[in-house]
Amino acid sequence: MKKIVSSLVLLLLAIFTLASCNNSDDDEKTNQVTVTWVDLTDNQKVLKEDKVEVGSTISSWTPTKDGYVFDKWYATPSKTIEFDFNNEISKDTTIYGNFVLDTFEVDTRNFYILGVSSDPSSILYGTNWEIADENKQKLTKSASTTANEYSITLDLYSGDGFQLAINNDFNNQRGYGYIVGDVSEWVNKENSYLSDNPRKANILVKLDGNYTITLVTHPWSDEYDTSDESYEEANKENFNYNVTDTITIVRNGDPINEADNTPLEIRIKGSYITAWGHILEPEYTMTYNEETDLYTYSHEFVAGDFFCFYNMIREEGEDGEMHFVGLGPININSDKVNRDNSDVEYLDLTQGNIGTLANGTYSFSYDRKIDQVTITYDPTFSGEYVVNDTWYVAGTGVTEPLKSSNFGYGLTDAQKLTKIDDYTYEITMDIAKGDMFQIVGNSSYGYSHSITDLVNPVLDGVEYFYKAEDNIACRINGNYTITLHLDPESPLGDSVTWVRNGEIIQEFTADYDVYMKKAPDWTLSPRYQTSEGKVEIKAWLDAGIEFCFVYYDLNTPTDEVGSYSNPGITITGQMLGTTGEFNANISNQTGNNNFECLKAGYYTILVDYSEGAPIVDFVGYEENMTEFTAMIKGPATEYGWDGSNPDDTVSVNGVVEFIVELKGGTGSNYEFGFTLYGDFAGQYGEYIGWANLGTAGNAHDKFSQQANNGNNIVCNESGTYRCVIDRTSGTAVLNIYIVD
C-alpha cells in the first residue's frame, strides 16, 4: 500500500506541476495581441503582423511599393479616421495603409466656395449654398506645374458656413474633414445627421476675420464612396472624395470690412403654428440675448406640427420704412438640432422640418456660431386643439381641378373638399399619371397632408401613388375619391384614404407650350408648341445633367411664363416612356423626380400628350453634335460688315459665345448681327439677327430692331456684352448679357 500511495502522490505532483506550467503559458499568451498591417489598395494584402503586449503602443513605419507613394495609416478601411499611434493596444487590431500613385495629373476643374452668411459684407451673403457670382466665389489656381493649388482670400464672419465644390450640385465637395492643422480657434465642424463622414461636414466660422483658404488636389487619387445607398454611376461625382487632398486655413487678421452686428430677425413658420405663413409679430420671432449671444424662443405646439426657423432680410427704403427684400441663410431644421442636449423623445426629426410628438410648450436656444439649436419640452399646454374646417387639394396636373389649383395659387371652391362631418372631408376628381397634390388648409400649404399621411399607396401589388418630394403623385389614371380623416386629439392621427372609381371621365387638352429646364440654373428653354398633342425637342445633354420639362396652356402671356405665381406644370422623370430607342440613356432620379442623362449626346426628345398625361421618349441620339463656326459683323462692331474671322469662334456642344465691345446709338451705324457656318448652312451661312433673340438675356433692353422690321440688331447703348448663340434646339437662339 505504501508503494501505491507514493506513486499516487508523485502522479498528483506531476499533474499539478504540468497544470502550473500550462497556466503560465496561457497567462503569457493572454497578455499579447496581434497587430495586422494591411494594404488597402491591394485587397487588404497583409504587409506584416506584430505581437505586442496588451496596454502597449506601437510605432508607425513606412512601407514601400513600386509605382506608389505611401500616404498614411488609417483606423478604418473607409479612411475617415487616421490611426492614432498614441493609443494603447488592447485587442487584436488591423491598421490600414493607403498608397497613392507616384504620378502627377493636372487638375482642370474649377473650385468655388459655397456657403451662407447673414452679414451683408460677406461674399456668401444671399448665395444660399450656390454659385451666385463666379468671379467672387471662384478659387484661383496657381501657375505651378508640379502642384494643383487653389486659393481664395476673403472676409468671413461668425456664423458663416461653407464648403468647396465644383458646382451647385456639390460635386467633388471638400468639407471640414479635409482641413489640416489646428484651426479650432477660428472654425468649427457642423455635425450632419445625414452623414457622419467628416469630409461632408460644413466649415462654420467662429471668429470674424480675413482668411486665405487653400485647397491642394491630387486628382489621380480620387475615389468614390460606392457603399452609399444613393450612389449611382451617373451621379458618382456627388460621392467623389480624395484622402490626400487638403484644405489649409490661415487667418490674416481682422476682416477688411467690419462685421454687421445687427441682431438677425429669426422667425418661425410651420404647418399649424403659422399655417406656413410669414407672421412678423413678436410672438413668432426669436429673442436675441446680447450677453449670452443666443437666440431663444418658447411657444405652445400641438402634437403633429412641423416647422422651421428662418431669417428675413429687410432693408430701409427711401420712405424710411423697413421693407422685406428676401430670405436670409438661416434655416433651423431637424439637421440643426443638438440631439445630445435636447428632449428628442418629444420630437420628430425624420422629415427635414422639426416635428412635435406631444402637446406642450417647447423652448429653443439657438447658437448661431455653431448653427445648432437645443430644444426642451414642458407638458404645459393651456390651449385647445381645434381642427381646421376648410380643406383643398393643391398641386399640378393635366386634370381639373388640380391643373387650375396651380400649386395653391389658384385655390377656389373647385378644389375644396366637401365636409361629411366635423372630422371627415372628401373630394371626387380625375387624377392622371404624373399629377401630384397635397391636401391643405390654405394657399401656403398650411395644415398640409402629404404622402406620409396616405394609406395604402400600393394596393394588391399595384403602385397607385408614389412620393414626389412631399407630394402625393399618381401612377395610374383614374377617377378617385380622396378622403381626409381628422383626429380630434391632434394631427398625428390624421390620415388620407382613397378609392378608384373607374377611368378618367374628362377629356384632356392635348396642345400646350412646352419648355425644358436643365440644371444647374434651371432657366427655361425657348418655347416648343405641340401639334396634335406631340412635340419634338432637340437638346444637347451632358452626362450627369438633371433636367425636366414644364408646360403651359397655349399662348400663356410671356410675362407669366416662369413667374413665381405661375411656375407651370412639371413633367418629371416619372413620365419616362417605354418606346424610345434611347430611353436607356436616361434615368429617373427618384429622390427629386428629375430626369438624369447617363450618356452625353445630342438627343431628339418626343413629348406626347395624346393619351392625356405626358409621356417622354428619347427617340434620337447623336454622340457628337453638328458644330459650327460663327462671325459677328456690322458697324456697331470693330469689324464692320466684313465681319470677324469665323474660325476664331467655334461652338462647343452647339453653343458659341462672344465677348464684344459694341458702339451704341440710333440708326444704321449701330447695327450688327451674326453668321453661322456649318453643314446645316448654305454657302453664305445662316444669318442670326433680331428674329433669333431669346428671352434669357439680361441686356435685351439695350437693343432694338432695325428700322422697317429689318432683321439686324441695333445697339442703343455702348458697352461690353456677352452674346451667346445656342443651336442645341435645332434653331439658333441668341441671348445677350451685360458684362460687369
Beta strands, then each sheet from edge to edge (+ up, - down):
strand 1: 32-39
strand 2: 45-53
strand 3: 68-74
strand 4: 93-101
strand 5: 112-116
strand 6: 140-141
strand 7: 148-156
strand 8: 161-165
strand 9: 187-190
strand 10: 202-205
strand 11: 209-217
strand 12: 223-224
strand 13: 240-241
strand 14: 246-253
strand 15: 265-270
strand 16: 287-289
strand 17: 294-301
strand 18: 306-316
strand 19: 322-332
strand 20: 347-348
strand 21: 354-356
strand 22: 360-367
strand 23: 372-378
strand 24: 392-396
strand 25: 418-421
strand 26: 424-431
strand 27: 436-440
strand 28: 458-459
strand 29: 462-463
strand 30: 465-468
strand 31: 471-474
strand 32: 478-485
strand 33: 495-502
strand 34: 512-518
strand 35: 528-529
strand 36: 534-541
strand 37: 546-553
strand 38: 569-571
strand 39: 586-588
strand 40: 595-597
strand 41: 601-608
strand 42: 615-622
strand 43: 629-633
strand 44: 655-662
strand 45: 671-677
strand 46: 686-688
strand 47: 703-705
strand 48: 713-715
strand 49: 719-726
strand 50: 733-738
sheet 1: 2+ 1- 4- 3+
sheet 2: 5+ 8- 10+ 9-
sheet 3: 6+ 7- 11+ 14-
sheet 4: 12+ 13-
sheet 5: 15+ 18- 19+
sheet 6: 15+ 18- 21+ 20-
sheet 7: 16+ 17- 22+ 23-
sheet 8: 24+ 27- 31+ 30-
sheet 9: 25+ 26- 32+ 33-
sheet 10: 28+ 29-
sheet 11: 35+ 34- 37+ 38-
sheet 12: 35+ 34- 37+ 40- 39+
sheet 13: 36+ 41- 42+
sheet 14: 43+ 45- 46+
sheet 15: 43+ 45- 48+ 47-
sheet 16: 44+ 49- 50+
end
